[in-house]
């Protein structure tokens, strides 16, 4: 049985995300935190993982800043 061309063209490795796109996403996430009311100086010192964990619960951030 012969393999069709459709199955021979598939990629063996997944394309990786680029560095520029990653930096853009991280800066957008930091801007989102600032618009939610978190202090900008505090956001600048946070690492990307902390930013993501804060963005998971935006209602909690809004209540804490009031």
Secondary structure, 3 states (H helix, E strand, C coil): CCCCHHHHCCCCCCCCCCHHHHHHHHHHHHHHHHHHCCCHHHHHHCCHHHHHHHHCCHHHHHHHHC
